[in-house]
Amino acid sequence: MTRDEILLNSIWTEAKLVVHSPFFNQQVRVDLVTSDYVLKHVTSIISETLVQTLNDFLTLSEQYQPLMKKLIYQHCLSCCNDISYGVDINEGETETEANLREFGVTDETSAFEKANLDHVYIKEDSFRKNRFVKIVFYPEWEREHGCELILKNGELLDFSGENGMYLGQFDE
């Protein structure tokens, strides 16, 4: 079997590429995922929906920067309220305040700057009505599960504190 025969006869359900994001002004890894069912029932490996979804991320408007900062800061506050990081607490300080101090987070902007964008995740699903992108961060305050911001048809919606958020809740 030749290389071309292998390519033509294989079902590729995952791909990775690196793109330049104007919004973040940096190179970003994109994980593209689909199912073998989708690949068996579409006319091309890269569907128009997949192209549109990737472009939703690439054309993310600067108008979403304040909301993105707010969502990441909310995630940080939630983690700092719920998790004991073992930080020494100064007199007159709450554990949440000590955690924020430890991470150097004082406001929405500082949280955004420390969010550590890791990659973008796009899963094509023929059963969804809408296009979804997960923008995945691994901030210092949540290195295990990360923080995912959700784009629906190019619109920034919400955050999730753990990988594997059920996107069906947004597919209305």
Secondary structure, 3 states (H helix, E strand, C coil): CCHHHHHHHCCCCEEEEEEEECCCCEEEEEEEECCHHHHHCCCCCCCHHHHHHHHHHHCCCHHHHHHHHHHHHHHHHHHHHHCCCCCCCCCCCCHHHHHHHHHCCCCHHHHHHCCCEEEEEEECCCCCCCCEEEEEECCHHHCCCCEEEEEECCEEEEEECCCCCCHHHHCC
